[in-house]
Amino acid sequence: MGVGVGRELVAVAAGAPTPGNDDEKPQAVDIETGKGGGDADTLSQAQSSPTLERTDTRESFNQQIGVTKIETLYMVFGRGWKLVLLWASIALIAYVWSLAAITTSIYGAFATSYFGKHTIVGTIAVLTNLSAAITLPLLAKLCDVFSRPASLSLATVIFTIGYLLVAVAQNVQTVVAGETLYSAGRTGIYQIMHILISDMTPLQWRGLVLGAYSLGFLLNGFLAGFIASGIALSMGTGDGWRWGFGMFCIIIPVCVCPSIGIMFWGHARAKALGALSLASSTYARRRVLEGENAAPKRTAWEMTVYVFHAVDAVGLALFGFSFALLLSPPTLEKVVKNGYKNPALITMYAIGGALFIAFCIWEWKFARYPICPRRLLNRTFVACLFVDTLHFFSNYITDAYYNSWVYIVKPPWSDRNYAFFSNTYSTSMVVFAVITGVALRFTHKYRYIQLFGIVVRCIGEGLNFMTASPSHQGDGNFVAAKIIIGAGAGIVVCTTAVGAPASVPHADLAIAMSILHMVAQLGGSVAGAISATVWNTNVPRNLAKYLPDTDQATRDKIFGNIRLARRTKPHDMVVRAYSEAIRPLLIIAICTSVLAFFISLFGKEIYLDKSHNDVERHKIIAIRKNTETTDAVIQQQVKEAEERAAAQLQEKGR
């Protein structure tokens, strides 16, 4: 600040040869295995109206109902207040989401310091990234199995419960549990809104809209300083951060409800009018079959079993537990007795490794609906996946401790100025994400812009490394480094968010974006584990080196509380201890940014036009006129679509 039961053959229709789309004959593809099964054109049908958002309905025969529902929104809304209300509600969510993300990132360090446990920041970073990584594919699959608003509702509930737990926490364990939950919910909301935007925008406008979605960071980047200093940081009790978390338990649900309500209303109208038949030949044929009592609905138990397999519950559980056990020990090494000699940490590694092997075997051999279907792994998606992962890795290798380090290094800064600086990166990223969106709209290409963004980021990381030297710790160096890194990040994030999902059909959009975000979050977890190990090893050692006259108990207190470290004398020795501790992390950030540049060279250029994606060039996004969304017009088109479906079924001998 990017997705039915059984192994049925489906048709993934590809459009005519275009830039970035190989000249191949469309094939029917098994939605599970990706294996071919015939000519996809046999499953196509004529479009009932040229003013729908697609020029024809060649599509996956097994397109899930959540995808079909979202494709009907423009059919039943048309131009006017309904569409304006939908986009306004999305903008409202974007604003409050950014406010929550900015302010609570400031409060987090003070919450752990309040309980004298600032050293577990690395553990929290690992757990929050893991919880987000596990939740993303789950919510994405629920988007497809049920609907976008249903998944958004679940994410909002998780978000609210997490914030509530932190607000009422009486110990650091509750803070960790709350941050783990709200990170999953907050990241889930972010992903679902990105999925919605990608659902409803053509390729040429998608980057600009995604960039605009983050504009709230600009205003909130300045407001957060006043909010944080006025509400959370200035209270004499030291626990004002509780109010900072608690207020979003009310604000977020209230602001998300309008978007959920209007989408549910749109889905209900589409279903009542039968408009789902216009978006999906699958649905049209099912309606015909149900009329002949040939397609009975699933029972509650059958639906439960289906959802269990569809979300790959076993795979997600194995994934989450394995990486939690593998990545937590480095963050706990300084907390548990005897460090790595403690049998508990050794056991965590052993069980985590075994569970990871079990996860790989399950996904390879047994999962009906794998977390990452092999059909997604085209070269463009894979390149964007690695670039995004390395981007997150570069962020999180320093992110957990960077603001704490700056807070200690810069005691003259007020809490308000510190909050302003903390938001320099996000503000810069948003500005350049919007600029990148404009560039994508008029150049119709993303790849070379992505390469340029990575180069900019590398320059920023180099300047950031210089600030680890006390002689280069002027205010201007800190600010310039974060602005340049943010600029590169904004370009990379925008181009990746457009390029990766553009390389897959709409039926796979949600899961593709979840994989993009999940692997990136996993990269962040790995980075968090590494940074925790480096920080928890280097800082105590450096404090002992530069504060030899201070007793061990006092040094431990300094290490556990950033407010105490900020005012400890001699302060120049404290600065040196912390600066030398973070230097290796800044070097790693440079190296991973350079690696991202070479990986991005393997991606393929995609021409950004009015199409929804590069695979299905026949799917064109367009808003219908109000005269084309009346009940009578839609019902007539539904009748024609279902008559064609019945005729096609009759030809197949059904």
C-alpha positions as CSV (number, residue, x, y, z in Angstrom):
1,M,0.0,0.0,0.0
2,G,-3.3,-9.0,-6.2
3,V,-9.1,-16.8,-8.3
4,G,-18.0,-27.2,-9.2
5,V,-17.6,-30.4,-7.7
6,G,-15.7,-33.0,-9.6
7,R,-13.2,-32.8,-12.4
8,E,-15.4,-31.5,-15.2
9,L,-14.0,-30.2,-18.5
10,V,-14.4,-26.5,-18.9
11,A,-13.7,-24.2,-21.7
12,V,-11.2,-21.4,-21.2
13,A,-11.7,-19.3,-24.3
14,A,-8.9,-17.3,-25.6
15,G,-9.5,-14.4,-27.9
16,A,-7.8,-13.5,-31.2
17,P,-4.0,-13.2,-31.2
18,T,-3.0,-10.0,-29.5
19,P,0.1,-8.5,-28.0
20,G,1.0,-10.7,-25.1
21,N,-1.4,-13.5,-26.1
22,D,0.1,-16.5,-28.0
23,D,-1.6,-17.5,-31.2
24,E,-3.2,-20.7,-29.9
25,K,-6.5,-22.4,-30.5
26,P,-8.7,-22.1,-27.5
27,Q,-9.0,-25.4,-25.7
28,A,-11.4,-27.0,-23.2
29,V,-9.4,-27.2,-19.9
30,D,-9.9,-29.3,-16.8
31,I,-10.4,-26.7,-14.0
32,E,-8.4,-28.9,-11.6
33,T,-5.5,-30.2,-13.7
34,G,-5.2,-27.7,-16.6
35,K,-5.2,-30.6,-19.0
36,G,-6.8,-30.1,-22.4
37,G,-10.0,-31.7,-23.4
38,G,-11.2,-30.4,-26.7
39,D,-12.2,-27.3,-28.6
40,A,-13.5,-24.6,-26.4
41,D,-15.6,-23.0,-29.2
42,T,-18.1,-25.9,-28.9
43,L,-19.2,-24.4,-25.6
44,S,-19.6,-20.8,-26.8
45,Q,-22.9,-19.1,-27.5
46,A,-23.9,-15.9,-29.2
47,Q,-24.2,-12.8,-27.2
48,S,-27.8,-11.7,-26.4
49,S,-27.0,-8.0,-26.5
50,P,-24.0,-6.1,-27.8
51,T,-24.3,-3.6,-24.9
52,L,-23.4,-6.1,-22.2
53,E,-19.9,-5.9,-20.6
54,R,-18.7,-8.7,-22.9
55,T,-18.9,-9.0,-26.7
56,D,-19.8,-12.7,-26.5
57,T,-20.1,-15.4,-23.8
58,R,-17.3,-17.8,-24.7
59,E,-16.2,-18.8,-21.2
60,S,-15.5,-21.5,-18.7
61,F,-18.3,-24.1,-18.6
62,N,-17.7,-24.5,-14.9
63,Q,-17.4,-20.9,-14.0
64,Q,-18.2,-20.6,-10.3
65,I,-21.3,-18.7,-9.1
66,G,-19.3,-16.0,-7.4
67,V,-17.7,-14.9,-10.7
68,T,-21.0,-15.1,-12.5
69,K,-22.7,-12.9,-9.8
70,I,-20.1,-10.1,-10.1
71,E,-20.3,-10.2,-13.9
72,T,-24.0,-9.3,-13.6
73,L,-23.5,-6.1,-11.7
74,Y,-23.2,-3.8,-14.7
75,M,-26.1,-5.6,-16.3
76,V,-28.5,-4.7,-13.5
77,F,-27.0,-1.3,-12.4
78,G,-26.4,0.6,-15.6
79,R,-25.5,4.2,-15.4
80,G,-26.9,6.3,-12.6
81,W,-27.0,6.6,-8.8
82,K,-26.6,2.8,-8.1
83,L,-23.3,2.6,-9.8
84,V,-22.2,5.9,-8.2
85,L,-23.2,4.5,-4.8
86,L,-21.2,1.4,-5.4
87,W,-18.0,3.2,-6.3
88,A,-18.5,5.8,-3.5
89,S,-18.8,2.9,-1.0
90,I,-15.6,1.5,-2.3
91,A,-13.9,4.9,-2.0
92,L,-15.2,5.1,1.6
93,I,-13.7,1.7,2.5
94,A,-10.4,2.8,0.9
95,Y,-10.2,5.9,3.0
96,V,-11.0,4.3,6.4
97,W,-8.8,1.3,5.6
98,S,-5.8,3.6,5.0
99,L,-6.5,5.5,8.2
100,A,-6.6,2.3,10.1
101,A,-3.4,0.9,8.5
102,I,-1.4,4.1,9.1
103,T,-2.4,4.9,12.6
104,T,-2.3,1.4,14.0
105,S,1.1,0.8,12.6
106,I,2.3,3.6,14.9
107,Y,0.4,2.3,17.9
108,G,1.7,-1.3,17.6
109,A,5.2,-0.5,18.8
110,F,3.8,1.4,21.8
111,A,1.4,-1.4,22.7
112,T,4.3,-3.9,23.0
113,S,6.5,-1.4,24.8
114,Y,3.7,-0.8,27.3
115,F,4.0,-4.3,28.5
116,G,7.9,-4.2,28.3
117,K,8.0,-6.6,25.4
118,H,9.2,-4.6,22.4
119,T,11.5,-7.5,21.6
120,I,8.6,-9.6,20.3
121,V,7.9,-7.2,17.5
122,G,9.6,-9.7,15.1
123,T,7.4,-12.5,16.3
124,I,4.3,-10.4,15.7
125,A,5.5,-9.6,12.2
126,V,5.9,-13.3,11.4
127,L,2.5,-14.3,12.9
128,T,0.6,-11.4,11.3
129,N,2.1,-12.1,7.8
130,L,1.3,-15.8,8.2
131,S,-2.3,-15.2,9.3
132,A,-2.7,-13.0,6.3
133,A,-1.1,-15.5,4.0
134,I,-3.5,-18.3,5.2
135,T,-6.6,-16.1,5.1
136,L,-6.0,-14.7,1.5
137,P,-6.7,-17.9,-0.5
138,L,-9.5,-18.8,1.9
139,L,-11.3,-15.5,1.3
140,A,-10.5,-15.6,-2.5
141,K,-12.1,-19.1,-2.8
142,L,-15.1,-17.9,-0.8
143,C,-15.4,-15.0,-3.3
144,D,-15.8,-17.6,-6.1
145,V,-17.8,-20.3,-4.2
146,F,-20.3,-17.8,-2.7
147,S,-19.8,-14.1,-3.7
148,R,-17.6,-11.1,-3.2
149,P,-19.8,-9.4,-0.6
150,A,-20.1,-12.7,1.5
151,S,-16.3,-12.9,1.6
152,L,-16.0,-9.2,2.4
153,S,-18.4,-9.7,5.3
154,L,-16.2,-12.4,6.8
155,A,-13.1,-10.3,6.5
156,T,-14.8,-7.4,8.2
157,V,-15.8,-9.6,11.2
158,I,-12.2,-10.9,11.5
159,F,-10.8,-7.4,11.3
160,T,-13.2,-6.1,14.0
161,I,-12.6,-8.9,16.5
162,G,-8.8,-8.4,16.1
163,Y,-8.9,-4.7,16.8
164,L,-11.2,-5.3,19.8
165,L,-8.8,-7.8,21.3
166,V,-5.9,-5.4,21.1
167,A,-8.0,-2.5,22.5
168,V,-8.9,-4.4,25.7
169,A,-5.6,-6.4,26.0
170,Q,-4.4,-6.9,29.6
171,N,-1.2,-8.7,28.5
172,V,1.1,-8.9,25.5
173,Q,-0.2,-12.3,24.5
174,T,-3.6,-10.8,23.8
175,V,-2.0,-8.0,21.8
176,V,-0.3,-10.7,19.7
177,A,-3.5,-12.6,19.2
178,G,-5.4,-9.4,18.3
179,E,-2.8,-8.2,15.8
180,T,-2.7,-11.6,14.2
181,L,-6.4,-11.5,13.7
182,Y,-6.8,-8.0,12.5
183,S,-3.9,-8.4,10.1
184,A,-5.7,-11.3,8.5
185,G,-9.0,-9.3,8.3
186,R,-7.4,-6.0,7.1
187,T,-5.3,-7.7,4.4
188,G,-8.4,-9.7,3.4
189,I,-10.4,-6.5,2.9
190,Y,-7.6,-5.0,0.9
191,Q,-7.5,-8.1,-1.3
192,I,-11.2,-8.3,-1.9
193,M,-11.5,-4.6,-2.8
194,H,-8.7,-5.2,-5.3
195,I,-10.5,-8.2,-6.7
196,L,-13.7,-6.0,-7.1
197,I,-11.8,-3.3,-8.8
198,S,-10.2,-5.8,-11.2
199,D,-13.7,-7.3,-11.8
200,M,-15.2,-4.0,-12.9
201,T,-12.4,-2.2,-14.7
202,P,-10.7,-2.8,-18.2
203,L,-7.0,-3.4,-18.4
204,Q,-6.2,0.2,-19.6
205,W,-7.9,1.8,-16.6
206,R,-7.2,-0.7,-13.9
207,G,-3.8,0.6,-12.8
208,L,-5.2,4.2,-12.4
209,V,-8.2,3.0,-10.4
210,L,-6.0,0.7,-8.2
211,G,-3.7,3.7,-7.6
212,A,-6.6,6.0,-6.8
213,Y,-7.9,3.4,-4.3
214,S,-4.9,4.3,-2.1
215,L,-5.3,8.0,-2.3
216,G,-6.6,8.0,1.3
217,F,-3.0,7.6,2.4
218,L,-2.2,11.1,1.2
219,L,-4.6,12.9,3.4
220,N,-4.3,10.4,6.3
221,G,-0.5,10.5,6.1
222,F,-0.8,14.0,7.6
223,L,-3.9,13.4,9.7
224,A,-2.4,10.4,11.3
225,G,0.3,12.5,13.0
226,F,-2.3,14.6,14.7
227,I,-4.5,11.6,15.6
228,A,-1.7,9.5,17.0
229,S,-0.2,12.4,19.0
230,G,-3.6,13.7,20.1
231,I,-5.4,10.5,21.0
232,A,-3.0,7.7,21.5
233,L,0.5,8.9,22.4
234,S,-0.1,11.9,24.6
235,M,-2.1,10.3,27.4
236,G,-0.3,10.2,30.7
237,T,-1.2,6.6,31.4
238,G,0.8,5.4,28.4
239,D,-2.1,3.2,27.1
240,G,-3.8,5.8,24.8
241,W,-3.1,3.4,22.0
242,R,-6.1,1.4,23.2
243,W,-8.4,4.2,21.9
244,G,-6.5,4.1,18.6
245,F,-7.4,0.5,18.1
246,G,-10.8,0.6,19.7
247,M,-12.3,3.4,17.5
248,F,-11.9,1.2,14.4
249,C,-14.1,-1.5,15.9
250,I,-17.0,0.8,15.1
251,I,-15.7,2.8,12.1
252,I,-14.7,-0.1,9.9
253,P,-18.0,-2.1,10.1
254,V,-20.1,1.0,9.6
255,C,-18.2,2.1,6.5
256,V,-18.0,-1.4,4.9
257,C,-21.8,-2.1,5.3
258,P,-23.0,0.1,2.4
259,S,-20.7,-1.7,-0.1
260,I,-21.8,-5.1,1.1
261,G,-25.5,-4.1,1.1
262,I,-25.5,-2.7,-2.5
263,M,-23.6,-5.7,-3.9
264,F,-26.0,-8.2,-2.2
265,W,-28.9,-6.1,-3.6
266,G,-27.5,-6.3,-7.1
267,H,-27.0,-10.0,-6.8
268,A,-30.5,-10.5,-5.6
269,R,-32.0,-8.5,-8.5
270,A,-29.8,-10.3,-11.0
271,K,-31.0,-13.7,-9.6
272,A,-34.7,-12.6,-9.5
273,L,-34.5,-11.5,-13.1
274,G,-32.5,-14.5,-14.2
275,A,-29.7,-12.2,-15.3
276,L,-27.1,-14.8,-14.2
277,S,-28.0,-16.7,-17.4
278,L,-26.7,-13.8,-19.4
279,A,-23.3,-13.8,-17.6
280,S,-22.8,-17.5,-17.6
281,S,-23.8,-20.2,-20.1
282,T,-23.2,-22.6,-17.3
283,Y,-26.0,-21.0,-15.2
284,A,-28.3,-20.8,-18.2
285,R,-27.9,-24.6,-18.8
286,R,-28.3,-25.3,-15.1
287,R,-31.6,-23.4,-15.2
288,V,-32.8,-25.5,-18.1
289,L,-31.7,-28.7,-16.4
290,E,-33.3,-27.8,-13.1
291,G,-36.5,-27.2,-15.0
292,E,-36.3,-30.8,-16.1
293,N,-35.4,-32.0,-12.6
294,A,-32.1,-33.2,-14.0
295,A,-29.9,-31.1,-11.7
296,P,-30.9,-31.4,-8.0
297,K,-29.5,-28.9,-5.6
298,R,-26.9,-29.9,-3.1
299,T,-28.0,-30.8,0.5
300,A,-26.5,-28.8,3.4
301,W,-24.1,-31.7,4.1
302,E,-23.0,-31.9,0.4
303,M,-22.5,-28.1,0.4
304,T,-20.4,-28.3,3.5
305,V,-18.2,-31.1,2.0
306,Y,-17.9,-29.1,-1.2
307,V,-16.8,-25.9,0.5
308,F,-14.4,-27.9,2.7
309,H,-12.6,-29.2,-0.4
310,A,-13.1,-26.0,-2.5
311,V,-11.2,-23.9,0.0
312,D,-8.6,-26.6,0.4
313,A,-9.0,-26.6,4.2
314,V,-6.4,-29.3,4.8
315,G,-3.8,-27.6,2.6
316,L,-4.3,-24.3,4.3
317,A,-4.0,-25.9,7.7
318,L,-0.8,-27.7,6.8
319,F,0.6,-24.5,5.2
320,G,-0.2,-22.3,8.2
321,F,1.1,-24.7,10.9
322,S,4.3,-25.6,9.0
323,F,5.4,-22.1,8.4
324,A,4.4,-20.9,11.8
325,L,6.6,-23.6,13.4
326,L,9.5,-23.0,10.9
327,L,9.5,-19.2,11.2
328,S,8.7,-18.5,14.8
329,P,11.9,-20.0,16.5
330,P,14.2,-17.2,15.2
331,T,12.0,-14.6,16.7
332,L,11.8,-16.5,20.1
333,E,15.5,-17.3,20.4
334,K,16.1,-14.4,22.8
335,V,12.9,-15.0,24.7
336,V,13.1,-18.7,25.7
337,K,15.6,-20.1,28.1
338,N,18.9,-21.4,26.5
339,G,17.9,-20.1,23.1
340,Y,18.4,-22.6,20.3
341,K,19.5,-25.2,22.8
342,N,16.0,-25.3,24.1
343,P,14.3,-28.5,23.1
344,A,11.1,-26.7,22.3
345,L,12.6,-24.7,19.4
346,I,14.3,-27.9,18.0
347,T,10.9,-29.6,18.2
348,M,9.2,-26.7,16.4
349,Y,11.7,-27.0,13.5
350,A,11.3,-30.8,13.3
351,I,7.5,-30.7,13.3
352,G,7.4,-27.7,11.0
353,G,9.6,-29.5,8.5
354,A,7.5,-32.6,8.6
355,L,4.3,-30.6,8.1
356,F,5.8,-28.7,5.2
357,I,6.6,-32.0,3.4
358,A,3.1,-33.2,4.1
359,F,1.7,-29.9,2.7
360,C,3.7,-30.4,-0.6
361,I,2.5,-34.0,-0.9
362,W,-1.1,-33.1,-0.3
363,E,-1.1,-30.2,-2.8
364,W,0.7,-32.4,-5.4
365,K,-1.3,-35.6,-5.1
366,F,-4.5,-35.3,-3.1
367,A,-5.9,-31.8,-3.1
368,R,-9.0,-31.5,-5.3
369,Y,-8.7,-27.7,-5.5
370,P,-5.0,-26.9,-4.9
371,I,-4.1,-23.5,-3.3
372,C,-2.2,-22.7,-6.5
373,P,-3.6,-24.6,-9.6
374,R,-0.9,-25.4,-12.1
375,R,-2.8,-23.7,-14.9
376,L,-2.0,-20.3,-13.3
377,L,1.8,-20.7,-13.7
378,N,2.4,-18.8,-17.0
379,R,5.6,-16.9,-17.3
380,T,4.1,-13.5,-16.8
381,F,2.3,-14.5,-13.6
382,V,5.3,-16.2,-12.2
383,A,7.6,-13.2,-12.9
384,C,5.2,-10.8,-11.3
385,L,4.8,-13.2,-8.4
386,F,8.5,-13.2,-7.7
387,V,8.9,-9.5,-8.2
388,D,6.0,-8.8,-5.7
389,T,7.5,-11.3,-3.2
390,L,10.9,-9.7,-3.3
391,H,9.3,-6.3,-3.0
392,F,7.5,-7.5,0.2
393,F,10.7,-9.2,1.4
394,S,12.7,-5.9,1.0
395,N,10.0,-4.1,3.0
396,Y,9.7,-6.5,5.8
397,I,13.4,-7.2,6.2
398,T,13.6,-3.7,7.8
399,D,10.0,-2.8,8.4
400,A,9.5,-4.4,11.8
401,Y,12.3,-2.4,13.4
402,Y,13.0,0.5,11.1
403,N,10.5,3.0,12.7
404,S,11.7,2.0,16.2
405,W,15.3,2.6,15.1
406,V,14.5,6.0,13.7
407,Y,12.5,6.9,16.9
408,I,15.6,6.1,19.0
409,V,18.0,7.9,16.6
410,K,15.9,11.1,16.4
411,P,15.0,12.2,20.0
412,P,14.5,15.8,18.8
413,W,11.5,14.7,16.7
414,S,8.2,15.2,18.4
415,D,5.7,12.3,18.4
416,R,3.8,14.2,15.7
417,N,6.8,14.6,13.5
418,Y,7.8,11.0,14.0
419,A,4.3,10.0,12.9
420,F,4.7,12.2,9.8
421,F,8.0,10.5,8.9
422,S,6.5,7.1,9.5
423,N,4.0,7.9,6.7
424,T,6.6,9.3,4.2
425,Y,7.0,5.9,2.5
426,S,3.2,5.2,2.1
427,T,2.5,8.8,0.9
428,S,5.2,8.6,-1.8
429,M,4.1,5.1,-2.8
430,V,0.5,6.3,-3.4
431,V,1.5,9.4,-5.4
432,F,3.7,7.3,-7.7
433,A,1.1,4.5,-8.0
434,V,-1.4,7.1,-9.4
435,I,1.2,8.5,-11.7
436,T,2.0,5.0,-12.9
437,G,-1.7,4.3,-13.5
438,V,-1.8,7.3,-15.8
439,A,1.3,6.1,-17.6
440,L,-0.3,2.6,-18.1
441,R,-3.5,4.2,-19.5
442,F,-1.7,6.1,-22.2
443,T,1.3,3.7,-23.0
444,H,-0.9,0.6,-22.8
445,K,2.1,-1.3,-21.6
446,Y,3.4,-2.3,-18.1
447,R,6.7,-4.2,-18.3
448,Y,9.2,-1.5,-19.0
449,I,7.5,0.8,-16.4
450,Q,7.9,-2.0,-13.9
451,L,11.6,-2.3,-14.7
452,F,12.0,1.4,-14.2
453,G,10.3,1.2,-10.8
454,I,12.6,-1.5,-9.6
455,V,15.6,0.6,-10.6
456,V,14.2,3.6,-8.6
457,R,13.7,1.4,-5.6
458,C,17.3,0.1,-5.8
459,I,18.6,3.7,-5.7
460,G,16.4,4.5,-2.7
461,E,17.6,1.4,-0.8
462,G,21.2,2.4,-1.5
463,L,20.5,5.9,0.1
464,N,18.7,4.2,3.0
465,F,21.8,2.1,3.7
466,M,23.9,5.3,4.0
467,T,21.7,6.4,6.9
468,A,23.0,3.5,9.0
469,S,26.2,5.6,9.4
470,P,25.8,8.2,12.2
471,S,27.6,10.7,9.9
472,H,24.8,10.4,7.4
473,Q,21.8,10.6,9.7
474,G,20.6,14.0,8.8
475,D,16.8,14.6,8.5
476,G,17.1,15.1,4.8
477,N,18.7,11.8,4.1
478,F,16.1,9.8,6.0
479,V,13.2,11.6,4.3
480,A,14.8,11.4,0.8
481,A,15.5,7.7,1.1
482,K,11.9,6.9,2.1
483,I,10.5,9.1,-0.7
484,I,12.6,7.4,-3.4
485,I,11.9,3.9,-2.0
486,G,8.2,4.7,-1.9
487,A,8.3,6.0,-5.5
488,G,9.8,2.7,-6.7
489,A,7.4,0.7,-4.6
490,G,4.4,2.5,-6.0
491,I,5.5,1.8,-9.6
492,V,6.2,-1.9,-8.8
493,V,3.0,-2.5,-6.9
494,C,0.8,-0.9,-9.6
495,T,2.4,-2.6,-12.5
496,T,2.4,-6.0,-10.8
497,A,-1.3,-5.6,-9.7
498,V,-2.2,-5.1,-13.3
499,G,0.2,-7.5,-15.0
500,A,-0.3,-10.6,-12.9
501,P,-4.1,-10.9,-13.0
502,A,-4.2,-9.8,-16.6
503,S,-2.4,-13.1,-17.5
504,V,-5.3,-15.3,-16.3
505,P,-9.0,-15.7,-17.2
506,H,-11.7,-14.0,-15.1
507,A,-12.7,-17.3,-13.5
508,D,-9.2,-17.5,-12.0
509,L,-8.9,-13.8,-11.1
510,A,-9.6,-14.1,-7.3
511,I,-7.4,-17.1,-6.7
512,A,-4.6,-15.6,-8.8
513,M,-4.6,-12.4,-6.8
514,S,-4.7,-14.3,-3.5
515,I,-1.7,-16.3,-4.6
516,L,0.1,-13.1,-5.5
517,H,-0.7,-11.6,-2.1
518,M,-0.2,-14.9,-0.2
519,V,3.3,-15.6,-1.5
520,A,4.2,-12.0,-0.9
521,Q,3.0,-12.2,2.7
522,L,5.0,-15.4,3.1
523,G,8.1,-13.6,1.8
524,G,7.3,-10.9,4.4
525,S,7.1,-13.6,7.1
526,V,10.5,-15.1,6.1
527,A,12.0,-11.6,6.1
528,G,10.4,-10.9,9.5
529,A,12.0,-14.1,10.9
530,I,15.4,-13.1,9.5
531,S,15.2,-9.5,10.8
532,A,14.1,-10.7,14.2
533,T,17.1,-13.0,14.4
534,V,19.5,-10.3,13.3
535,W,18.0,-7.6,15.5
536,N,17.6,-9.7,18.7
537,T,21.2,-10.9,18.3
538,N,23.0,-7.6,17.3
539,V,21.3,-5.1,19.5
540,P,22.0,-6.8,22.9
541,R,25.6,-7.5,21.8
542,N,26.1,-3.9,20.6
543,L,24.6,-2.4,23.8
544,A,27.0,-4.5,25.8
545,K,29.8,-3.2,23.6
546,Y,29.0,0.5,23.7
547,L,27.5,0.7,27.2
548,P,30.0,-1.4,29.1
549,D,29.4,0.6,32.4
550,T,25.7,-0.2,32.3
551,D,24.5,-3.3,34.2
552,Q,22.9,-6.1,32.2
553,A,19.5,-5.6,33.8
554,T,19.4,-2.0,32.7
555,R,20.6,-2.9,29.2
556,D,17.7,-5.5,29.0
557,K,15.2,-2.8,29.9
558,I,16.7,-0.5,27.2
559,F,16.4,-3.2,24.7
560,G,12.7,-3.9,25.7
561,N,11.5,-0.3,25.6
562,I,12.1,2.2,22.8
563,R,11.1,5.2,24.9
564,L,13.8,4.3,27.4
565,A,16.3,3.7,24.7
566,R,15.5,7.1,23.2
567,R,16.5,9.0,26.4
568,T,19.4,6.8,27.6
569,K,22.8,8.5,27.9
570,P,25.3,8.5,26.3
571,H,22.9,8.7,23.5
572,D,25.5,8.6,20.7
573,M,26.6,5.2,21.9
574,V,23.0,4.0,21.9
575,V,22.6,5.3,18.3
576,R,25.7,3.5,17.2
577,A,24.5,0.2,18.8
578,Y,21.2,0.3,17.1
579,S,22.5,1.6,13.7
580,E,25.1,-1.2,13.5
581,A,22.4,-3.7,14.3
582,I,20.2,-2.6,11.4
583,R,22.9,-2.3,8.8
584,P,22.9,-6.0,7.7
585,L,19.1,-5.7,7.1
586,L,19.6,-2.7,4.9
587,I,22.2,-4.6,2.8
588,I,19.8,-7.5,2.3
589,A,17.1,-5.1,1.2
590,I,19.4,-3.8,-1.5
591,C,20.3,-7.3,-2.7
592,T,16.7,-8.5,-3.0
593,S,15.7,-5.3,-4.9
594,V,18.5,-5.9,-7.5
595,L,17.4,-9.6,-7.8
596,A,13.8,-8.4,-8.6
597,F,15.1,-6.5,-11.6
598,F,16.6,-9.5,-13.2
599,I,13.6,-11.7,-12.5
600,S,11.2,-9.1,-14.0
601,L,13.1,-9.5,-17.4
602,F,11.4,-12.9,-17.8
603,G,7.9,-11.4,-17.9
604,K,5.9,-10.9,-21.1
605,E,4.5,-7.6,-22.2
606,I,0.7,-7.4,-22.2
607,Y,-1.2,-4.8,-24.3
608,L,-3.6,-2.9,-22.0
609,D,-6.9,-2.1,-23.8
610,K,-10.6,-2.4,-23.0
611,S,-10.4,-6.1,-22.4
612,H,-10.9,-7.7,-19.0
613,N,-7.8,-9.8,-19.3
614,D,-5.2,-11.0,-21.8
615,V,-6.5,-14.6,-22.0
616,E,-10.1,-13.7,-22.9
617,R,-9.8,-10.8,-25.2
618,H,-13.5,-11.1,-26.1
619,K,-14.5,-10.0,-22.6
620,I,-14.9,-6.2,-22.9
621,I,-15.9,-4.1,-19.9
622,A,-18.6,-1.5,-20.7
623,I,-21.3,0.2,-18.7
624,R,-24.8,-0.3,-20.0
625,K,-27.4,2.4,-20.6
626,N,-30.3,2.7,-18.1
627,T,-32.7,1.7,-20.9
628,E,-30.9,-1.6,-21.3
629,T,-31.2,-2.5,-17.6
630,T,-35.0,-2.4,-17.2
631,D,-36.7,-5.6,-16.0
632,A,-38.4,-6.2,-19.4
633,V,-35.2,-5.9,-21.4
634,I,-33.2,-8.2,-19.1
635,Q,-36.0,-10.8,-18.9
636,Q,-36.3,-10.9,-22.7
637,Q,-32.5,-11.4,-23.0
638,V,-32.7,-14.1,-20.3
639,K,-35.4,-15.9,-22.2
640,E,-33.3,-15.9,-25.4
641,A,-30.2,-17.0,-23.6
642,E,-32.0,-20.0,-22.0
643,E,-33.6,-20.9,-25.3
644,R,-30.2,-21.1,-26.8
645,A,-28.9,-23.1,-23.9
646,A,-31.8,-25.6,-24.2
647,A,-31.2,-25.9,-28.0
648,Q,-27.5,-26.6,-27.4
649,L,-28.3,-29.2,-24.7
650,Q,-30.7,-30.8,-27.2
651,E,-28.0,-31.0,-29.8
652,K,-25.8,-32.8,-27.3
653,G,-28.5,-35.4,-26.7
654,R,-29.5,-34.2,-23.3
